């Protein structure tokens, strides 16, 4: 059955662009409560008694929409009644495209008042193009067994096609909801013991796992973030370009600020991608105190600001959080050096660790302290899985050491443990699998008992899929379990290979992907995909040889360097490199050598299997 579709434009901005005034930094008569609520609707009811809220900036840096929490609550209640008027029943899932606008927020929080479960879906169609986008969200809708899909007008055709594939019969744009009369509908918001929403991890593809977030887990995690991770205070003002369909954007810079009555300013993810330095400029203008980004965001913005850093004032920024991917100390050092002239204090950097299966946050470093970097001896790290502190002599030779950023201790009431593959706990500085437990954990993968059991461990722990070690109770992340390269009895982390290659001009962060493939001989061949922007054959071969030499020098392995076209590597919805997809596309031939300039090296390997 083809999905029923209507189109239109939902009821508009809170005010006219160019004549708006952003919500204030603090409420005049409402005492700040840092997440002490049992449900999301209870939190919004309280926040709506003040004047703070959300503010949306255009790609030109102009304030285009203002949404006080009072107005958000009003829109959410209206939307809740309209959703129920469509015939939805309590507990039904509503798939909604999470664009950075008030429309998405009205549906998301409207579901809380209606007793419906929202399932945020990506907005970025450019991630894989139309076909990839349709496949991705069709998988999400099918996984959620959604009763309704809601989309902006510009994406409704794609969403309708995905809904048809997923067996979802009803698709609405926001204009359709605006036309529904739900005045007489009675609401019964979710209680503290019920579900809140379904979160899809950034790696979710055509067979996604929906993380079931309960009211208890989200309120617990948001409270811990506000009270312990960020130590939110009156006068804070947050700024985010993170996508609202990703846990770091949704929880860290939508739900948590609302639960702390903190005003938050938004720049869309696509606007940031086009003009990364605009993030810094707007934070300077607004005297932002809290922001967050994966490492690559600081790298992009720092490089794009060029000589204009002296025109900025980032002295108010007390938290410049880093999360969502491996933290690179060299990038942080470079950003801090570039932004020193703007008054940026490097102590604002706040490394952290988290995942959707724990709602968002698991650990935080200490506030207002220098970033802790653990410099270890590379040999025992590679051969024996031990993080031995490097000697002073070794530290003088970068090829002999490896530097990791320490990501802090678990939040209160939460626990983290490192084990070997058999589940035996490991001591400090022994590298193994990271397990976590606590009240922020998910209620399981929605409708997927097998996947839930696969990650559950004794005594209530969940296997994160990450590897790392502890130092005096603080965690260090070394990489993903499934991405670890085993080569001639050694453990090699793909990040080490990639970062070594990316130091070569003209390569940039995100230009390199490394993985291993099995040959018919049973031996592993390490493949290094390099996005190449040059066309000269001699220059291409020089780049190939330089990458090969850098990898050999840093990791001690011979690799196959494959030059591919720009924008060939796949990334997740949160901007992280997807090595699993890169490997699959390389083996299928979808990613292949670009142009000419390939000098004979050896016969291409014959692959027994992708593993």
Residue, then its C-alpha position, 0 to 999 in steps of 0.5 A: x500500500x502506498x503511503x498517504x501523503x500531504x504537503x505544506x508548510x507548518x505554522x511558521x516562526x515565532x517572530x519575523x527574521x531581523x526583528x527578533x530578540x533572543x531569549x535571555x540568559x536567565x529567568x527573572x523570577x524562576x529558580x533554576x532546577x538542574x534536572x530534578x524532574x521525573x519526566x520530560x513533560x514535567x521538565x518542560x512544564x517547569x521551564x515554560x514558567x520562565x523566559x529562556x528557550x531556544x534560538x535558531x540562526x541562519x547560515x548567514x548568522x542572522x537570528x531567524x527564529x526564537x522559541x521560548x520554552x513557554x511557546x514550545x510547551x504551547x506548541x507541544x500540547x497543541x501538536x500532541x492533540x493533533x497527533x492523537x486525533x489522527x488515530x494514534x494509540x498510546x505507545x505508537x511510534x512516530x518517526x520524525x525527521x529531526x531538522x534543527x527547527x521548532x517543527x521537530x521540537x513540537x512533535x518530539x515534545x508533543x509525543x511526550x504529552x500524547x503518550x507516543x514514542x518519537x523516533x528522530x530520523x536524520x535530515x541530511x540527505x547528502x549522506x549517501x545521496x537520495x537512495x542511501x537516505x531512503x534506505x537508511x530511514x526506511x530501515x529506521x521506520x521498519x525497525x520502530x514499526x512506526x505508525x506515522x512518519x512526519x517530515x518537512x515539505x522538502x523531504x516528504x517525497x523521500x520519506x514517503x518512498x521510505x515509508x512505503x518500503x517500511x510498511x508505514x501507511x501514514x506520512x504527514x508534513x507539519x502543515x498537515x498537523x497544523x490543519x488537524x483540529x484536536x481541541x477536544x482531545x484529552x492528553x495523558x503524558x508519559x509517566x516516570x515508569x514509561x518510555x521517552x523515545x527511541x534513539x538510533x546510533x550514528x552507525x545505524x544503516x539499513x538494519x538499525x538498532x533502535x535504542x529504547x530510552x526510558x523516562x528514568x534513563x533520560x532524566x537521570x542522565x540529563x540531571x547528571x550532565x547538568x549537576x556533575x558533568x557541566x556544573x550548569x549555573x545561572x547565566x549559562x548560554x549554550x551553543x550547538x551545531x550538532x544534529x538533533x537526531x544524534x544523541x549528543x545534539x538531542x540530549x546534550x543541547x536540547x533536552x538537558x538545557x531545557x531540563x536546566x532552563x538554559x537558553x541554547x542557540x542553534x546553527x544547523x549542521x549543514x550551515x556549520x559544514x559550509x561555514x565552520x567559523x560561523x560557529x565561533x563568531x556567533x559564540x563570540x557575539x552571544x558570549x556563549x559559555x557551553x558548547x560541544x563538538x567532536x574533535x574534527x569540529x574544532x579542527x575545521x573551525x580553527x583552520x577556517x577562521x584564518x586571521x580573524x581570530x583576533x576579532x573574536x571574544x571567546x573568553x566567556x566559553x567555560x566549557x568546550x566539550x569534546x565527544x562523539x569520537x576519538x579525542x586528538x590532543x594535537x588538534x586541541x593544542x592547535x585550536x587552543x594556540x589559534x584561539x589564544x588571541x580570542x581569549x580562549x582558555x584551553x582549560x575550557x576543553x572538557x573531554x568526555x565519553x558516552x554512547x546512545x546505549x547509556x542515553x548519552x554521557x558516561x564519563x567527564x573529565x574535571x572542569x577547569x583543568x588542563x586536558x590530561x594526556x597519557x603518553x605511553x610506550x608504543x611497543x607494549x601497547x601494540x604487542x601486549x595490550x598494556x599502557x606503560x607510561x613512556x620514559x623521558x627518553x622515549x618522549x623525545x622520539x614521537x615514533x616511540x610513543x602514543x598519546x591518549x586523552x583521558x576522558x575522566x571518571x563515570x558519573x555518580x551512580x554509574x560504573x565502568x569496568x575493563x575486561x578481557x574477552x572472557x569477561x575477567x576484570x583487568x587492572x589499570x593500564x591493561x587494555x580490554x573491552x569497556x563495560x558500563x552500568x548505571x541508571x542511564x542505561x537503555x531499556x534495550x534495543x526496541x523489538x530486538x531481543x537478540x541484539x539486546x542479549x548480545x551486549x548484556x553482561x552479568x551484573x547489569x553491565x553493557x558491553x560498549x563495543x569500545x576498547x580502552x583502559x583505566x588510570x586511577x579510575x579514569x577511562x582512556x578510549x583506544x578504539x572500537x573492538x570491531x575496527x581493531x587490526x590484527x597484523x602478524x600477532x600485533x594489535x594496530x589501531x586504525x586511528x594511528x595509521x590514519x593520523x600518521x597519513x593525515x599529517x602529509x600535505x595536502x591531506x586533511x582530517x577525515x581523508x584517510x580510512x584504514x582497515x584489514x582484509x583477509x587474503x586467500x593465504x589467510x594473511x591480513x592485508x592492511x588497506x589505506x584509502x586516501x582521498x586525493x585532490x590532485x590530478x598530476x600522475x607524478x604528484x599522485x605517486x609521490x603522495x602514495x609513497x609518502x603515505x606508505x612511508x608514514x604508515x611504515x614508520x608509525x606502525x611498522x607495517x607495509x600497506x596497500x595505499x589506494x588513492x580515491x576521489x574526494x568525498x568518497x569515504x562514508x561518514x555516519x550521521x554524526x560526522x564520524x568516519x565509517x570504516x566498516x562501510x568504507x571496507x564494504x564499499x571497497x570490497x564491492x568495487x564501489x570505492x576504487x582507485x581514482x584516475x591514472x598515476x598508478x605505478x605497478x606495485x604488486x598484483x591486487x590481493x584476492x580476498x577470501x572474505x570481508x571480516 
